[in-house]
Amino acid sequence: MSVGFIPAPGQPLGPCNHECDHKDCNELRSTAESICPLCWMPISYNVEYITLDGVIYHAACLETDIEQRR
């Protein structure tokens, strides 16, 4: 399990504010565009996410799901 956060484009440590060929920027954009399997919304920027067994979730969605299962 890993926890992450992607700053918005143009912010420090975020992807470039424009289309580019930077490997890191493309990986950040790809993660931000990933769909949370619990709410079916994009992970997006400036939101904590959790990767669990290779699946990316919004941290809030996963935490809510765990609480509801208790």
Secondary structure as UniProt FT lines:
FT   STRAND          2..5
FT   TURN            9..10
FT   TURN            12..13
FT   HELIX           23..33
FT   TURN            37..39
FT   STRAND          48..52
FT   TURN            53..54
FT   STRAND          55..58
FT   HELIX           59..69
//
